[in-house]
Amino acid sequence: MSSVAGTEASTAGSDSVFHSSRDELRRIFAQARGVEPKEGIDGPIFWIEPPEEKRHNEVVDEELRSFTARGPEDDLGGLPSTVRSSTPVSDPPPYNDLDLQYTIEDIPPWPMCILLGFQHYLTMFGATVALPLILSGPLCVGENNVAKGQLISTIFFVSGLSTLMQTTIGIRLPIVQGGTYTFLVPTFAILSLEKWSCPAEGEEGFGEDETWQQRLREIQGAIMVSALFQVFIGFSGLIGIMLRFIGPLAIAPTIALVGLSLFEPAANFCGVQWGIAVFTIFLVLLFSQYLSNYKAPAIGWRKGRCGVIWWPVFKLFPVILAIICAWILSAILTAAGAYTDDPSNPQYLARTDARTSVLNDSPWFYFPYPGQWGIPTVSAAGVFGMLAGVLASMIESVGDYYACARLSGAPPPPIHAINRGIGMEGIGCLLAGIWGSGNGTTSYSENIGAIGITKVGSRRVIQVGGIIMIVLAVFGKFGALFTTIPDPIIGGLFCCTFGMVTAVGISNLRHVDLNSSRNLFILGFSLIFGLVLPSWLNKNPGAINTGVPALDQVLTVILSTNMAVGGLIGLILDNTIPGTLEQRGMLEWRGIEDDHPEYGRYMDGYNFPFGMNLIRKVACFSHIPFCPTFHEDFLTFITCGMKKRARTNADVSVPDDKPYVVDVTADDSGMNSMIGDRLHNHHLSNADFENEIPGSTPVRTSVL
């Protein structure tokens, strides 16, 4: 029987295994299912408990550990030595098929965490700092650089808080939270109303604090109310229900259009000075791809003495190195007079001293606080308009979650984690409204692309990056320093990171049958229409006129958002055009058929970092959509409603010389618990196992 145990261990991996005689186990299993014992099942029976269905009974857990780890000399409470495993079950090799330097659960050394976190800060800095600068015009801030600095500090402070909450108790993926461009269009629509028009230069109120703060309070109220809607959608589990119908053909165009739709701002930044932009792209390409396997010497401390260590510096810090080198080149060209000193010339923004006035005007310290601009105001038009931005942000974020999981070496996020992630983003938007950043928060696709470039998917790195955002937001001068990064450098970085995001979206199609004309049509039409309709609406802003201004704003924002249009088209077509689940890639993409040995262990990464023992003990938590013990009925929905089942576990017959393996992955959790309790409470004799056949190969059957 030792050979049987060895074979079983190699087949089932780290799964917990219960052994019993065929008659007794068949009786227990059938009784738990509420059916009569099935005749005709001969041979030994094994019941495999999947890792995600761990028993709450500590005694059973201890028995399982003894089963796989103890030797023949140990007392296993009456179990015969013939069923003991002589070899402990070892952990499988790490899941690292993307050649990651650090996967999601890895914790790099603290100095490296700080550097990598700072790199993510720089990656999101350009897009985030641009938001307050863009909003300063419609808000009537004018040339009040102090106010601009305060808005910059506020948005980074809230982004840091949201990032920490999201990575710690939210989706728990290494995903950065920052300001979102999906809120800009409804913001512009609100501020374009006549009552919020800016006073002309020289008129009363021009450039005064009360003028722009009054407008900002209106935006705050709209963001806060719409954020409550997002909180409800997430924590109530509605977004999880929607995910039953969302597959690769909906997610792929959504993520791809995030990158494709941003080609225009990337081109605008690069167009300031294409030479510097191309040089930045070349450096990122050189460091992240060509030199990624080369290590550079550095001075370090090892084995109690100072010495030379070799670091994969090009793989870890390609973005920082590219920024530093390109910034130095721009400084040299600025000093040499290669760039014009005329502020009206677009090439002026390629100078390193184009924004030095921000350094002089920003305070050394500024601590953002809730309600710093006054009590927010609320209007129906503002709330409905901002709701469109929230919906677009949620669609984009769901796609970002799967992209981030893929790049960080994690399994696809379960439904409870997505529910929690969307709800936590809603809380982040609520905090942004309370603090008055003038914008919401969402997942940052740029930083997901940076994970693919740097090969660092550690959650701890992003948490350190969130702390850096908070700390540096308080130091006004430090944040203002990076506003002086020349525009073409930012444009070069955008080309690389947005390209990576687009590629990640396309990579979701690896699960889909691309030989199917059905799938090719859905993909192609979703991408093209996701570019055509928003482009036309942007050129014809007054095209939608239903007679209801609030409805016009909602429709305009949704239909002007590329990822919302493409994702919605893909979702509708994928669920209405006939196709099998395998053809659509639903089974493999959801991880139902993914048997990677590390997925079970990494699924625990989506649990709360604390309090899991209590949550597992309280049964009512399994009905809360955002709790890790939430009973996901997605598998049952697919297998029972949409996939043919020829036989059930109770009906499977196997040859006399083969054991029977019952996989209860999709069975009811209450039934599983009952079986586990009865197996534990039943005492088996040595004679029950004498008929087991050495050398037999376990047969894994499943309701799937």
C-alpha positions in Angstrom: 0.0 0.0 0.0 3.0 2.3 0.3 3.2 2.5 -3.4 -0.5 3.4 -3.5 0.2 6.2 -1.1 3.1 7.4 -3.1 1.1 7.4 -6.3 -1.7 9.2 -4.5 0.6 11.9 -3.2 2.1 12.6 -6.6 -1.4 12.7 -8.2 -3.3 14.7 -5.7 -0.4 17.0 -4.7 -1.1 18.9 -1.5 -4.8 17.8 -1.4 -6.0 16.2 1.8 -7.0 12.6 1.3 -9.4 10.4 3.3 -9.1 6.7 3.1 -11.9 4.2 3.9 -13.2 0.9 2.9 -15.3 1.0 -0.2 -18.5 -0.1 1.5 -18.3 2.2 4.5 -17.3 5.3 2.5 -19.9 4.6 -0.2 -22.5 4.5 2.5 -21.4 7.7 4.2 -21.1 9.6 0.9 -24.5 8.4 -0.4 -26.2 9.2 2.9 -24.8 12.7 2.9 -26.2 13.2 -0.6 -29.6 11.9 0.4 -29.5 9.0 -2.0 -29.3 5.2 -1.7 -25.9 3.7 -1.9 -25.0 2.9 -5.5 -24.2 -0.7 -6.3 -21.5 -1.8 -8.7 -18.7 0.4 -7.4 -15.8 -2.0 -6.6 -12.3 -1.3 -5.5 -11.0 1.0 -2.9 -12.5 4.5 -2.6 -10.7 7.8 -2.0 -12.2 11.1 -1.3 -10.1 14.1 -2.2 -10.8 17.4 -0.5 -9.7 20.4 -2.6 -7.5 23.0 -0.9 -10.2 25.7 -1.0 -12.6 23.5 0.9 -10.5 23.2 4.1 -12.1 21.6 7.1 -12.9 23.7 10.0 -12.6 20.8 12.4 -9.1 21.0 13.8 -9.1 17.3 14.7 -9.7 16.3 11.1 -7.0 18.7 10.0 -4.5 17.1 12.4 -5.5 13.7 11.2 -4.9 14.8 7.6 -1.4 16.1 8.5 -0.6 12.9 10.2 -1.8 11.0 7.1 0.7 12.6 4.8 3.6 13.5 7.0 4.2 10.8 9.7 6.1 7.6 9.3 5.0 4.0 9.9 6.1 4.1 13.5 3.7 6.9 14.4 0.4 6.3 16.1 -2.4 7.4 13.8 -5.2 6.7 16.1 -6.0 3.2 14.9 -5.3 3.7 11.2 -3.2 0.8 9.8 0.4 1.4 8.7 -0.5 0.2 5.2 -2.3 3.5 4.5 0.4 5.8 5.8 2.4 7.9 3.4 6.1 7.2 3.8 7.1 10.4 2.0 5.9 13.9 3.1 4.1 15.9 0.5 6.5 18.7 -0.6 5.4 22.1 -1.9 5.4 22.4 -5.7 7.7 24.8 -7.5 6.7 28.4 -7.5 4.2 29.6 -10.1 6.5 31.7 -12.2 5.8 31.1 -15.9 6.2 34.8 -16.6 9.8 34.8 -15.4 8.9 37.1 -12.5 11.7 38.3 -10.2 9.2 38.5 -7.4 5.7 37.0 -7.4 2.7 38.4 -5.5 3.5 36.7 -2.2 7.2 37.4 -2.3 8.7 40.1 0.0 11.9 41.7 -1.4 14.5 43.2 1.0 13.3 46.5 2.4 15.8 48.7 0.5 14.6 47.1 -2.7 11.0 47.4 -1.7 11.5 51.2 -1.2 13.2 51.6 -4.6 10.6 49.5 -6.4 7.8 51.3 -4.6 9.3 54.6 -5.6 9.5 53.4 -9.2 5.7 52.7 -9.1 5.3 56.2 -7.6 7.1 57.7 -10.6 5.1 55.5 -13.0 1.8 56.9 -11.9 3.1 60.4 -11.1 2.8 61.7 -14.7 -0.8 60.7 -15.2 -1.8 61.7 -11.7 -0.1 65.1 -11.5 -1.7 66.0 -14.9 -5.2 65.7 -13.5 -5.1 68.7 -11.2 -3.3 70.7 -13.9 -6.0 69.8 -16.4 -8.8 70.6 -13.8 -7.3 73.9 -12.9 -8.7 75.6 -16.0 -12.4 74.6 -15.7 -12.1 75.2 -11.9 -11.0 78.8 -12.6 -7.8 78.3 -10.6 -5.9 80.5 -13.1 -2.2 81.0 -12.3 -2.6 80.2 -8.6 0.3 77.8 -8.4 -0.2 77.4 -4.6 -3.7 76.1 -5.2 -2.4 73.7 -7.9 0.2 72.4 -5.5 -2.5 71.8 -2.8 -4.6 69.9 -5.3 -1.6 67.8 -6.3 -0.8 67.0 -2.7 -4.4 66.1 -2.0 -4.8 63.7 -4.9 -1.5 61.9 -4.0 -2.5 61.6 -0.4 -5.8 60.0 -1.2 -4.2 57.8 -3.8 -1.8 56.5 -1.2 -4.6 55.8 1.3 -6.7 54.0 -1.4 -3.7 51.9 -2.5 -3.0 50.7 1.0 -6.7 49.8 1.6 -7.0 48.0 -1.8 -3.8 46.0 -1.4 -4.4 45.1 2.2 -8.1 44.3 2.6 -9.5 45.0 -0.9 -8.7 42.9 -4.0 -5.2 42.3 -2.4 -3.5 42.4 -5.8 -0.4 44.6 -6.4 -2.5 47.3 -8.0 -2.0 51.0 -7.6 -4.9 53.3 -7.1 -4.8 56.8 -8.5 -6.9 59.6 -10.1 -9.1 58.5 -13.0 -9.6 60.2 -16.4 -13.1 58.7 -16.7 -14.2 61.4 -14.2 -12.9 64.2 -16.3 -15.6 64.2 -19.0 -18.5 64.5 -16.4 -16.5 67.1 -14.5 -16.1 69.2 -17.6 -19.9 68.7 -18.4 -20.8 69.9 -14.9 -18.4 72.9 -14.9 -19.6 73.9 -18.4 -23.0 74.9 -17.0 -23.6 78.6 -17.2 -23.7 79.1 -13.4 -20.1 77.7 -13.1 -18.6 79.7 -16.0 -15.3 81.4 -15.0 -15.3 85.2 -14.5 -13.2 87.0 -17.1 -9.8 88.3 -16.3 -10.1 91.5 -14.3 -13.6 90.8 -13.1 -14.5 90.3 -9.5 -13.7 86.9 -8.2 -11.1 86.1 -10.9 -8.3 84.0 -9.3 -9.8 84.2 -5.8 -9.9 81.1 -3.6 -13.6 81.2 -3.1 -14.2 81.2 -6.8 -12.5 77.8 -7.5 -13.3 76.3 -4.2 -17.0 76.8 -4.8 -16.8 74.9 -8.0 -14.7 72.2 -6.4 -17.3 71.6 -3.7 -19.9 70.9 -6.4 -17.6 68.2 -7.9 -16.9 66.8 -4.4 -20.6 66.3 -3.8 -21.2 64.5 -7.1 -18.2 62.2 -6.5 -19.3 61.3 -3.0 -22.8 60.4 -3.9 -21.8 58.4 -7.0 -19.1 56.7 -4.9 -21.8 55.3 -2.6 -23.4 53.7 -5.6 -20.1 52.0 -6.4 -19.7 50.8 -2.8 -23.2 49.3 -3.0 -22.5 47.5 -6.3 -19.3 46.0 -4.9 -20.1 45.0 -1.4 -23.6 43.8 -2.3 -22.1 41.3 -4.7 -23.9 42.7 -7.8 -20.6 43.0 -9.7 -19.9 39.4 -8.8 -23.3 38.3 -10.3 -22.4 40.3 -13.5 -19.1 38.4 -13.8 -21.0 35.2 -14.5 -21.5 36.6 -18.0 -18.2 38.3 -18.4 -15.5 36.3 -20.2 -12.3 36.8 -22.2 -14.1 38.2 -25.2 -15.5 41.0 -23.0 -12.4 41.6 -21.0 -9.8 41.5 -23.8 -11.3 44.5 -25.8 -11.9 46.4 -22.5 -8.2 46.1 -21.4 -6.8 46.5 -24.9 -8.9 49.7 -25.5 -7.5 51.2 -22.3 -4.1 51.3 -23.9 -5.3 52.0 -27.5 -7.5 54.9 -26.5 -4.6 56.7 -24.8 -2.5 56.9 -27.9 -3.5 60.5 -28.4 -2.3 61.9 -25.1 0.9 59.8 -25.5 1.4 61.3 -28.9 0.8 64.8 -27.6 3.4 64.4 -24.9 5.9 62.8 -27.3 5.2 65.5 -29.9 6.8 68.2 -27.7 10.2 66.8 -28.7 10.2 63.4 -30.5 13.9 63.0 -30.1 13.8 62.9 -26.3 10.6 60.7 -26.4 12.2 58.1 -28.7 15.4 58.2 -26.6 13.2 57.4 -23.5 11.5 54.6 -25.3 14.8 53.2 -26.4 16.1 53.2 -22.9 13.1 51.4 -21.5 13.4 48.9 -24.2 17.1 48.5 -23.7 16.9 48.1 -19.9 13.8 46.0 -19.7 14.3 43.6 -22.6 17.9 43.5 -24.0 19.7 43.9 -20.7 17.2 42.3 -18.4 19.4 39.2 -17.8 22.5 41.2 -17.1 23.5 42.1 -13.6 25.4 45.2 -12.6 28.0 45.3 -9.7 27.0 47.3 -6.6 28.4 47.8 -3.1 26.5 45.8 -0.5 26.7 44.2 2.9 26.8 40.4 3.0 28.1 37.9 5.6 29.1 40.6 8.0 31.3 42.6 5.7 31.1 45.1 2.8 31.6 43.7 -0.6 30.5 43.7 -4.2 27.2 42.2 -5.1 25.6 41.7 -8.5 22.1 43.0 -8.9 19.6 42.6 -11.8 19.3 46.3 -11.8 18.1 46.6 -15.4 15.3 44.2 -14.8 14.2 45.8 -11.6 14.5 49.5 -12.3 14.1 50.1 -16.1 11.7 53.0 -15.6 13.7 54.9 -13.0 16.9 54.4 -15.0 15.2 55.6 -18.2 13.8 58.7 -16.5 17.2 59.6 -14.9 19.1 59.2 -18.2 16.5 61.1 -20.3 16.2 63.8 -17.7 20.0 64.3 -17.7 20.0 64.6 -21.5 17.2 67.1 -21.4 19.1 69.2 -18.8 22.2 69.2 -21.0 20.2 70.3 -24.1 18.4 72.9 -22.1 21.7 74.4 -20.8 23.1 74.3 -24.3 20.2 76.3 -25.7 18.9 73.6 -27.9 15.3 74.4 -26.9 13.3 77.6 -27.3 12.7 79.8 -24.4 9.4 81.0 -25.7 6.6 79.7 -23.4 4.1 79.8 -26.3 6.1 77.3 -28.3 5.1 73.7 -27.6 8.8 72.6 -27.6 9.2 74.8 -24.5 7.8 72.0 -22.3 10.9 69.9 -23.2 13.0 72.2 -21.1 13.9 71.0 -17.6 13.2 74.5 -16.2 9.8 75.0 -17.8 8.0 74.5 -14.5 10.5 75.6 -11.9 8.0 78.2 -10.7 6.1 75.4 -9.0 9.2 74.7 -6.8 9.2 78.3 -5.6 5.4 78.5 -5.0 4.8 75.2 -3.3 5.1 75.1 0.6 7.6 72.8 2.3 4.8 71.0 4.2 1.1 70.7 3.5 -1.1 68.2 5.2 -4.4 67.6 3.3 -7.5 67.2 5.6 -11.2 66.3 5.1 -13.4 69.2 4.1 -10.5 71.6 3.5 -12.5 73.4 0.8 -15.8 73.6 2.7 -19.0 71.6 2.8 -19.6 69.8 -0.5 -22.8 70.6 -2.4 -25.0 68.1 -4.4 -27.0 68.5 -7.5 -28.9 65.9 -9.5 -27.2 66.7 -12.8 -23.8 66.4 -11.2 -24.6 63.0 -9.6 -26.1 61.4 -12.7 -23.2 62.7 -14.8 -20.6 61.4 -12.4 -22.4 58.0 -12.2 -21.4 57.4 -15.9 -17.8 57.9 -14.9 -18.2 55.4 -12.0 -19.7 52.8 -14.4 -16.9 53.2 -16.9 -14.3 53.0 -14.1 -15.8 49.8 -12.7 -15.7 48.1 -16.1 -12.1 49.2 -16.6 -11.1 48.1 -13.1 -12.5 44.5 -13.5 -10.3 44.2 -16.6 -7.4 45.6 -14.7 -7.8 43.0 -11.9 -7.5 40.1 -14.2 -4.6 41.7 -16.1 -2.8 42.4 -12.8 -3.4 38.9 -11.5 -1.9 37.5 -14.7 1.2 39.7 -14.7 1.9 39.2 -10.9 1.7 35.4 -11.1 -1.6 35.1 -9.2 -4.6 33.0 -10.2 -7.7 34.7 -11.5 -9.4 36.6 -8.7 -12.4 34.9 -7.1 -15.7 36.6 -7.0 -15.5 37.6 -3.4 -12.2 39.4 -4.1 -13.7 41.3 -7.0 -16.7 42.3 -5.0 -14.4 43.6 -2.3 -12.1 45.3 -4.8 -14.9 47.3 -6.5 -16.4 48.2 -3.1 -13.0 49.4 -1.9 -12.6 51.5 -5.0 -15.9 53.1 -4.1 -14.6 53.9 -0.6 -11.5 55.4 -2.3 -13.7 57.6 -4.4 -15.7 58.6 -1.3 -12.4 59.6 0.5 -11.4 61.5 -2.6 -14.7 63.4 -2.4 -14.3 64.0 1.3 -10.7 65.3 1.0 -11.6 67.3 -2.1 -9.1 66.0 -4.7 -11.4 67.0 -7.5 -11.3 63.5 -8.9 -12.0 59.9 -7.9 -9.7 56.9 -7.7 -9.4 53.8 -9.8 -6.9 51.0 -10.7 -4.0 52.3 -12.7 -3.3 50.5 -15.9 0.1 52.2 -16.2 1.4 50.4 -13.1 0.0 47.1 -14.3 2.1 47.6 -17.4 5.1 48.4 -15.2 4.7 45.1 -13.5 5.1 43.4 -16.8 8.2 45.4 -17.7 10.0 45.2 -14.3 8.9 41.5 -13.6 8.1 42.5 -10.0 4.6 41.5 -8.9 5.1 41.7 -5.1 2.1 43.0 -3.1 4.5 44.4 -0.5 6.2 46.7 -3.1 2.9 48.4 -4.0 2.0 48.8 -0.3 5.4 50.5 0.2 4.6 52.6 -2.9 1.3 53.7 -1.2 3.2 54.8 1.9 5.6 56.8 -0.3 2.6 58.5 -1.9 1.3 59.6 1.5 4.6 60.7 2.9 5.7 62.7 -0.2 2.3 64.3 -0.5 3.0 66.0 2.8 6.3 67.3 1.5 5.1 69.8 -1.0 8.5 70.7 -2.4 9.4 67.1 -3.2 6.2 66.4 -5.2 6.7 69.7 -7.0 10.2 68.6 -8.1 8.8 65.8 -10.3 6.3 68.2 -12.0 9.4 69.5 -13.8 9.9 66.2 -15.7 9.8 67.2 -19.3 6.7 66.2 -21.3 8.5 64.1 -23.9 9.9 61.8 -21.2 6.5 61.2 -19.8 5.2 60.6 -23.4 7.9 58.0 -24.0 7.0 56.2 -20.8 3.3 56.3 -21.8 4.1 54.6 -25.1 5.8 51.7 -23.3 3.3 51.2 -20.4 0.2 51.7 -22.6 1.6 49.2 -25.1 2.1 46.7 -22.3 -1.5 47.2 -21.1 -2.8 46.6 -24.7 -0.8 43.5 -25.0 -2.1 42.2 -21.6 -5.6 42.7 -22.9 -4.8 40.7 -26.0 -3.2 38.0 -24.0 -6.6 37.1 -22.5 -7.4 35.6 -25.9 -5.1 32.7 -25.2 -8.1 31.0 -23.6 -10.3 31.5 -26.6 -10.6 29.4 -29.8 -9.3 31.9 -32.3 -10.1 29.5 -35.2 -13.7 30.3 -34.6 -15.2 32.9 -36.9 -17.7 33.7 -34.1 -14.9 34.7 -31.8 -13.0 36.6 -34.4 -16.0 38.7 -35.3 -16.8 39.6 -31.7 -13.2 40.6 -31.0 -12.7 42.6 -34.2 -16.1 44.4 -34.0 -15.7 45.2 -30.3 -12.3 46.8 -30.9 -13.2 48.8 -34.0 -16.6 50.1 -32.6 -14.9 50.9 -29.3 -12.7 53.3 -31.3 -15.2 54.6 -33.9 -18.1 55.7 -31.7 -16.2 57.6 -29.0 -14.1 59.3 -31.6 -17.2 60.5 -33.5 -18.8 61.7 -30.3 -15.7 63.6 -29.2 -15.9 65.5 -32.5 -19.6 66.0 -32.2 -20.2 66.8 -28.5 -23.8 67.9 -28.9 -24.9 64.9 -31.0 -26.9 63.3 -28.1 -29.9 65.4 -27.3 -32.7 63.6 -25.6 -34.2 66.7 -24.0 -33.1 65.6 -20.5 -29.7 67.1 -19.7 -28.8 64.6 -17.0 -29.6 61.7 -19.3 -27.6 63.4 -22.1 -24.6 63.6 -19.8 -24.8 59.9 -18.8 -25.1 58.7 -22.3 -22.4 61.0 -23.6 -19.9 59.9 -20.9 -20.6 56.2 -21.4 -20.6 56.2 -25.2 -17.5 58.5 -25.2 -15.5 56.0 -23.1 -13.7 53.5 -25.4 -13.3 50.7 -22.9 -17.0 51.0 -21.9 -18.2 50.8 -25.5 -15.9 48.0 -26.5 -16.4 46.0 -23.3 -20.2 46.3 -23.5 -20.3 45.3 -27.2 -18.1 42.2 -26.4 -20.2 41.3 -23.4 -23.5 41.5 -25.4 -22.3 39.6 -28.4 -20.5 36.9 -26.4 -23.6 36.1 -24.4 -26.1 36.2 -27.3 -24.2 34.6 -30.2 -24.3 30.8 -29.7 -21.1 29.2 -28.6 -19.8 26.6 -26.2 -18.1 27.5 -22.9 -14.9 25.9 -24.1 -15.1 27.8 -27.4 -15.6 31.1 -25.5 -12.7 30.3 -23.1 -14.9 30.6 -20.1 -13.8 27.4 -18.3 -10.1 27.8 -18.7 -10.1 31.5 -18.1 -12.1 31.2 -14.8 -9.6 28.6 -13.6 -12.1 25.8 -13.5 -10.0 23.6 -15.7 -6.7 25.2 -14.6 -4.8 22.6 -12.6 -1.7 24.6 -11.9 -0.2 23.3 -8.6 0.3 26.7 -7.2 -3.2 28.1 -7.8 -4.6 26.5 -4.6 -1.9 28.1 -2.4 -2.0 31.5 -4.1 -5.8 31.6 -3.7 -5.2 32.2 0.0 -3.6 35.5 -1.0 -7.1 36.8 -1.7 -8.1 36.2 2.0 -8.0 38.8 4.7 -4.6 39.2 6.3 -6.1 38.7 9.7 -9.2 37.3 11.4 -9.6 34.3 9.0 -10.0 31.8 11.8 -13.0 33.6 13.2 -14.5 34.1 9.7 -14.2 30.4 9.0 -15.9 29.5 12.3 -18.9 31.7 11.8 -21.2 30.2 9.2 -23.2 33.4 8.4 -20.0 34.9 6.9 -20.4 32.5 4.0 -23.4 34.5 2.9 -21.6 37.9 2.8 -20.5 38.6 -0.8 -17.1 40.2 0.1 -16.0 37.6 2.7 -13.4 35.0 1.6 -15.7 32.2 2.8 -18.5 33.4 0.5 -20.1 30.5 -1.2 -19.5 31.0 -4.9 -22.2 29.3 -7.0 -20.5 30.2 -10.3 -19.2 26.6 -10.8 -22.7 25.2 -10.1 -24.2 27.8 -12.4 -21.9 26.7 -15.3 -21.9 22.9 -14.7 -25.6 22.5 -13.9 -27.1 25.1 -16.3 -24.7 25.3 -19.2 -22.7 22.1 -19.4 -23.8 18.5 -20.1 -23.3 16.1 -17.2 -23.3 12.5 -18.3 -22.8 11.0 -14.8 -22.6 12.2 -11.2 -20.2 11.1 -8.5 -22.7 8.7 -7.1 -23.1 7.0 -10.5 -19.4 6.5 -11.5 -18.3 2.9 -11.7 -14.6 1.9 -12.0 -12.9 -1.4 -12.7 -12.2 -3.7 -9.8 -8.5 -3.1 -9.8 -8.8 0.7 -9.7 -9.7 2.9 -6.7 -12.5 5.5 -7.0 -11.7 9.1 -6.4 -14.6 11.4 -5.5 -13.8 15.1 -6.3 -16.2 17.2 -4.4 -15.0 20.6 -5.7 -18.5 21.7 -6.8 -20.5 19.9 -4.2 -22.4 21.7 -1.5 -20.2 22.9 1.3 -22.7 21.7 4.0 -22.6 18.2 2.5 -18.8 18.3 2.4 -18.8 19.2 6.1 -21.1 16.4 6.9 -19.0 13.8 5.1 -15.9 15.1 6.8 -17.4 14.8 10.2 -18.7 11.3 9.6 -15.3 10.2 8.3 -13.6 11.6 11.4 -16.1 10.0 13.8 -16.1 6.6 12.2 -13.4 4.2 13.4 -12.0 1.8 10.8 -10.3 -1.5 11.5 -7.2 -2.9 9.8 -9.3 -5.5 8.0 -11.1 -2.7 6.1 -7.9 -2.0 4.1 -6.6 -5.5 3.5 -8.4 -5.7 0.1 -6.7 -2.6 -1.3 -4.5 -3.4 -4.3 -0.9 -2.2 -4.2 0.3 -0.3 -7.2 -3.1 0.8 -8.3 -3.5 4.2 -9.9 -6.1 6.6 -8.5 -8.8 7.7 -10.9 -9.9 11.4 -10.5 -13.5 11.9 -11.5 -15.4 15.2 -11.0 -18.8 16.7 -11.4 -17.2 18.9 -14.0 
